[in-house]
Amino acid sequence: MADQSLARAVILAVGVALGGWAAGQGFVRARTGDRFVTVKGISEREVSADLAIWPLRLVVADNELSRAQDRLEANVSEIYRFLGRNQIDSSQVSLQDYGVVDAFANEYRPAGGVTNRYIIRQVVVVRSMQPDRVLAASQRVGELVSAGVVLSSGSEFGGGGPTFVYRGLNDLKPEMIAEATARAREAAEQFAADARSGLGGIRRANQGVFEILPRYQARGISEESQITKTVRVVSTVEFVLR
């Protein structure tokens, strides 16, 4: 009887010891899992736009609709000649947003009458794979004004000057992600060394968002207005510390 009681006591003691050991190991694992460092890695590339989009907004006014239309067509022809002089391929030029306004149809027209009854507006959109030439031509837009072309401003296509687009982002993504992750690991390794710890694997990672920024970042300068741009991605990575 005494032997049975002794055996039960031994089994109970062993069970408690094993349970305590297991609980202790679980606690150690949990604490170890909480030991991690969060670092950021950045990757940047300087790129050049490969597409230019330049909207030229035309406006003409006259009391005779046919004369207004003739003037509009003459202005469009002058733009084509201007593009040719600046060696810009006009094969992808498109005419958009044609509209006619009859001032007499406006019930809120000025009491003293209007100078011109008809106003015609149209946008000539230049699309070119030669951004450098478009930029150079945009600096000579005064030639169109000197030739009698009336250009208006508006927000339909942005600020009025050319928009420069970079379309090769997908080709850069794999290399830049790898570089950003490598730089994050370098920072984590330095932190682990300073903390006298070992560096484990990745616990969690966030690739971040790719940004296309203006090369020269200052107030009032937009990315779209610059041919040369900066592509940036910042990756956030959590590494386990051992």
C-alpha positions in Angstrom: 0.0 0.0 0.0 2.8 2.3 1.0 4.6 1.4 -2.2 1.6 2.4 -4.3 1.3 5.7 -2.5 5.0 6.3 -3.1 4.6 5.5 -6.8 1.7 7.9 -7.2 3.6 10.6 -5.5 6.6 10.1 -7.8 4.4 10.1 -10.9 2.7 13.3 -9.7 6.0 15.0 -9.0 7.3 14.1 -12.4 4.1 15.3 -14.1 4.3 18.6 -12.3 8.0 19.0 -13.2 7.3 18.2 -16.9 4.4 20.6 -16.9 6.5 23.3 -15.4 9.3 22.7 -17.9 6.9 22.8 -20.8 5.3 26.0 -19.5 8.7 27.4 -19.0 9.7 26.6 -22.5 6.5 28.1 -23.8 7.3 31.3 -21.9 10.8 31.4 -23.3 9.5 31.0 -26.8 6.9 33.7 -26.4 9.5 36.1 -25.0 11.9 35.2 -27.7 9.2 35.8 -30.3 8.7 39.3 -28.9 12.3 40.2 -29.4 12.5 41.8 -32.8 13.7 45.0 -34.4 11.8 47.1 -37.0 14.0 48.8 -39.6 13.4 50.7 -42.9 15.4 50.3 -46.1 15.2 52.8 -49.0 16.0 52.5 -52.6 16.1 55.3 -55.2 16.6 55.7 -58.9 16.9 58.7 -61.1 14.9 58.2 -64.3 13.9 60.2 -67.4 10.4 60.6 -68.7 9.7 58.7 -72.0 6.3 60.3 -72.9 5.2 64.0 -73.2 1.6 65.1 -73.3 1.1 68.8 -74.2 -2.4 70.3 -74.4 -2.8 73.5 -76.4 -6.2 75.1 -75.7 -7.5 77.2 -78.6 -10.2 79.8 -78.4 -11.6 82.0 -81.2 -14.5 84.4 -81.2 -16.5 86.2 -83.9 -20.0 87.3 -84.7 -20.1 85.0 -87.7 -19.9 81.3 -86.9 -18.3 80.4 -90.3 -15.5 83.0 -89.8 -14.9 81.7 -86.3 -14.6 78.2 -87.6 -12.2 79.4 -90.4 -10.0 81.1 -87.8 -10.0 77.9 -85.6 -8.9 75.8 -88.5 -6.1 78.3 -89.4 -4.9 78.2 -85.8 -4.8 74.4 -85.8 -2.8 74.5 -89.1 -0.4 77.0 -87.5 0.2 74.6 -84.6 1.0 71.8 -87.0 3.6 74.0 -88.7 5.0 75.1 -85.3 5.4 71.4 -84.3 7.1 70.7 -87.6 9.6 73.5 -87.1 10.5 72.0 -83.7 10.9 68.5 -85.2 8.0 67.1 -83.2 6.2 64.2 -84.9 2.6 65.3 -85.3 1.2 61.8 -86.2 -0.1 61.4 -82.7 -1.7 64.8 -82.3 -5.4 64.7 -81.6 -8.2 67.3 -81.5 -10.4 67.1 -78.4 -13.1 68.9 -76.6 -14.6 70.9 -79.5 -17.3 73.3 -78.3 -19.3 76.3 -79.5 -20.9 78.9 -77.3 -23.6 81.2 -78.6 -23.5 84.3 -76.4 -27.1 85.3 -77.5 -28.4 82.0 -76.0 -27.1 83.1 -72.6 -30.0 84.7 -70.7 -27.5 86.2 -68.2 -25.5 88.1 -70.9 -24.4 91.7 -70.2 -27.1 94.3 -70.6 -24.8 96.3 -73.0 -24.6 93.3 -75.3 -21.6 91.2 -76.3 -18.7 91.9 -78.7 -18.6 88.5 -80.3 -21.6 86.2 -80.5 -19.8 82.9 -81.1 -16.9 81.5 -79.1 -15.3 78.2 -80.3 -12.9 76.3 -78.1 -10.8 73.2 -78.9 -7.9 71.4 -77.4 -5.0 70.2 -79.6 -3.3 67.4 -77.6 0.3 66.7 -78.6 1.6 63.3 -77.6 5.2 62.6 -78.2 7.9 60.0 -77.3 10.5 62.8 -77.5 10.0 64.8 -74.2 13.2 66.8 -74.8 11.8 68.3 -78.0 8.4 69.0 -76.5 10.1 70.8 -73.6 12.2 72.9 -75.9 9.1 73.7 -78.1 7.1 74.7 -75.0 9.7 77.4 -74.3 8.9 78.9 -77.7 5.2 79.0 -77.4 5.3 82.8 -77.9 5.8 82.1 -81.6 2.2 80.8 -81.8 0.9 84.0 -80.1 2.9 86.1 -82.5 1.3 84.2 -85.4 -2.2 85.1 -84.1 -3.0 81.9 -82.2 -5.0 82.6 -79.1 -4.3 80.1 -76.3 -6.5 79.9 -73.2 -5.8 78.4 -69.8 -7.8 75.8 -68.0 -7.7 72.9 -65.6 -9.0 70.1 -67.9 -5.4 68.9 -68.7 -3.4 70.3 -65.8 -1.6 73.5 -65.6 -1.2 74.2 -69.3 2.4 73.2 -70.0 3.6 69.7 -71.0 3.1 66.7 -68.7 6.1 64.3 -68.6 5.4 60.7 -67.9 7.7 57.8 -66.9 6.3 54.4 -67.9 9.1 52.1 -66.9 8.3 51.6 -63.2 7.4 47.9 -63.4 10.8 47.2 -64.9 12.5 48.8 -61.8 10.4 47.2 -59.1 12.1 43.8 -58.5 15.6 45.3 -58.4 14.6 48.2 -56.1 12.6 46.0 -53.7 15.6 43.7 -53.4 17.9 46.7 -52.7 15.5 48.2 -50.1 15.3 44.8 -48.3 19.1 44.4 -48.3 19.5 47.9 -46.8 16.9 47.1 -44.2 18.9 43.9 -43.2 22.1 45.9 -43.0 20.5 48.3 -40.5 19.1 45.4 -38.5 22.5 43.6 -38.4 24.0 46.8 -37.1 21.3 47.1 -34.4 21.8 43.4 -33.4 25.5 43.8 -33.2 25.1 46.9 -31.0 22.7 45.0 -28.8 24.9 42.0 -28.7 22.2 39.8 -30.2 21.9 37.5 -33.2 19.7 38.3 -36.1 17.1 35.8 -37.2 14.7 35.7 -40.1 12.1 38.2 -41.2 9.1 38.3 -38.9 7.0 40.7 -41.0 7.6 42.9 -44.0 5.9 45.8 -45.7 7.1 46.6 -49.2 5.9 50.2 -49.1 4.6 52.3 -52.0 6.6 53.3 -55.0 6.7 57.1 -55.4 7.7 59.1 -58.4 9.0 62.4 -57.2 10.4 65.5 -58.9 14.1 65.5 -59.1 14.3 69.0 -57.6 11.8 69.1 -54.7 10.7 72.6 -53.8 7.5 74.4 -53.2 5.5 74.8 -56.4 7.5 72.3 -58.5 5.4 69.3 -59.6 6.7 65.9 -60.7 4.7 66.1 -63.9 6.5 69.2 -65.1 10.0 67.7 -64.9 11.6 65.3 -67.4 14.0 63.9 -64.8 12.4 62.3 -61.8 13.3 60.3 -58.7 11.7 56.9 -58.1 11.7 55.9 -54.4 10.5 52.9 -52.4 10.8 52.5 -48.6 10.4 48.9 -47.2 9.6 48.3 -43.6 10.9 45.0 -42.3 10.8 43.3 -38.8 13.6 40.9 -38.0 13.7 38.5 -35.1 16.5 38.9 -32.6 18.1 35.8 -31.1 
